[in-house]
Amino acid sequence: MRFAIRATTFLVALMVCIMASAIIWQMIFPGHIYNCTDDNLLGFFRPGDWVHHEFVTVPKINAGDSMSLPDSIKVGWTVGKLWCAWWIFVGASFLFSLRLSCLLWRPRKLNVSTNG
């Protein structure tokens, strides 16, 4: 029974964390770190599809570029760094969920005091 409660807590926390990660990703990365001219709101859920084949590196991202222009990544960033950032979000979500499920449902020791 305890395992089922922990597993349920972990899965619910993981879903919440992944959704929060997607929202934070959408606020930080598209339009600021990279620009995919045919991107939508699911950028976090499509890892590796952030920029396409012929992308350019630019000092400032212009989020309003038309689809006739190539995708772009801000100077100092690479597709590999985007992958690292994505894995950090996923790993942090996993670890937070695991830690939360273990903390909430850990066995507690009874503290019995004896006043003799």
Backbone torsions as a table, in degrees:
resi	resn	phi	psi	omega
1	MET	NA	-43.1	-179.7
2	ARG	-62.1	-38.5	179.3
3	PHE	-63.2	-41.9	-179.9
4	ALA	-62.8	-40.5	179.0
5	ILE	-66.9	-44.6	177.8
6	ARG	-61.9	-43.5	-178.9
7	ALA	-64.2	-41.9	178.6
8	THR	-64.9	-44.1	177.4
9	THR	-59.8	-45.1	179.5
10	PHE	-60.0	-48.0	-176.9
11	LEU	-65.1	-41.8	178.2
12	VAL	-65.8	-45.3	179.0
13	ALA	-62.7	-39.6	179.6
14	LEU	-64.0	-43.0	178.2
15	MET	-62.2	-42.5	179.0
16	VAL	-64.5	-43.6	179.9
17	CYS	-64.7	-41.0	179.4
18	ILE	-65.6	-41.4	177.3
19	MET	-64.0	-42.2	177.0
20	ALA	-63.0	-40.5	178.0
21	SER	-62.0	-41.2	179.6
22	ALA	-63.7	-40.4	178.7
23	ILE	-66.0	-46.2	179.2
24	ILE	-63.4	-42.9	177.9
25	TRP	-56.6	-46.3	-177.0
26	GLN	-64.7	-30.6	179.6
27	MET	-78.0	-30.3	-172.8
28	ILE	-97.7	-45.8	-166.7
29	PHE	-90.2	-61.3	-177.5
30	PRO	-64.8	131.3	-180.0
31	GLY	85.5	-9.3	178.8
32	HIS	-123.5	-44.8	-179.3
33	ILE	-104.2	-36.4	176.9
34	TYR	-142.6	160.4	174.7
35	ASN	-135.3	116.7	173.2
36	CYS	-104.6	120.3	-174.0
37	THR	-66.8	-18.5	176.6
38	ASP	-119.3	31.5	179.7
39	ASP	-76.4	157.4	172.9
40	ASN	-132.8	-166.2	-175.4
41	LEU	-75.5	0.8	-177.1
42	LEU	-104.1	26.3	-177.3
43	GLY	-54.8	-40.0	-179.3
44	PHE	-67.8	-32.0	-176.8
45	PHE	-86.5	0.3	175.3
46	ARG	-124.2	68.0	-175.6
47	PRO	-61.1	138.7	178.6
48	GLY	88.4	-9.3	-178.7
49	ASP	-103.3	29.0	-175.5
50	TRP	-77.4	-41.2	174.5
51	VAL	-133.5	155.0	-175.7
52	HIS	-110.0	176.2	-167.4
53	HIS	-31.1	-68.4	-175.0
54	GLU	-96.4	80.3	178.1
55	PHE	-102.7	161.4	-179.9
56	VAL	-118.4	156.6	175.5
57	THR	-101.2	128.0	-175.3
58	VAL	-131.0	153.1	178.8
59	PRO	-72.7	-28.2	179.5
60	LYS	-138.5	132.5	-179.6
61	ILE	-80.2	131.7	173.4
62	ASN	-108.3	101.6	-174.4
63	ALA	-67.7	-14.5	-177.6
64	GLY	-94.2	15.0	-179.8
65	ASP	-60.8	143.2	178.7
66	SER	-77.9	166.5	-178.6
67	MET	-70.1	-12.3	177.9
68	SER	-77.8	-15.8	178.0
69	LEU	-92.5	155.2	179.1
70	PRO	-72.9	158.9	173.1
71	ASP	-63.8	161.0	-176.6
72	SER	-140.6	152.8	174.6
73	ILE	-127.7	140.9	179.2
74	LYS	-66.7	145.0	178.1
75	VAL	-53.9	134.3	-179.1
76	GLY	98.2	-12.4	178.4
77	TRP	-110.3	151.8	175.5
78	THR	-136.2	170.9	175.5
79	VAL	-62.1	-37.9	177.6
80	GLY	-60.9	-39.8	178.1
81	LYS	-69.6	-34.5	174.8
82	LEU	-63.0	-41.9	176.5
83	TRP	-60.6	-43.4	179.1
84	CYS	-60.8	-44.6	178.6
85	ALA	-61.8	-42.2	179.2
86	TRP	-61.9	-45.5	179.8
87	TRP	-64.6	-33.3	176.6
88	ILE	-63.8	-44.1	177.3
89	PHE	-60.6	-47.2	-178.4
90	VAL	-65.6	-45.5	179.9
91	GLY	-63.1	-41.3	178.5
92	ALA	-65.3	-38.6	177.8
93	SER	-63.2	-44.7	-179.7
94	PHE	-63.6	-49.5	-177.5
95	LEU	-65.2	-41.3	178.3
96	PHE	-62.2	-44.0	-179.6
97	SER	-64.2	-42.5	178.6
98	LEU	-63.3	-46.7	-179.3
99	ARG	-63.4	-42.4	179.5
100	LEU	-62.5	-44.5	-179.1
101	SER	-66.4	-32.7	178.1
102	CYS	-75.2	-38.0	-179.3
103	LEU	-70.0	-41.6	-176.4
104	LEU	-69.9	-31.9	-172.9
105	TRP	-118.5	29.9	177.5
106	ARG	-80.1	150.5	177.5
107	PRO	-67.5	138.9	-179.3
108	ARG	-108.3	141.4	177.0
109	LYS	-86.3	137.3	175.8
110	LEU	-77.3	135.6	-179.8
111	ASN	-102.9	96.4	-177.8
112	VAL	-101.2	120.3	177.4
113	SER	-101.9	141.1	179.9
114	THR	-116.9	114.9	175.8
115	ASN	-103.5	105.9	-173.1
116	GLY	-91.4	NA	NA
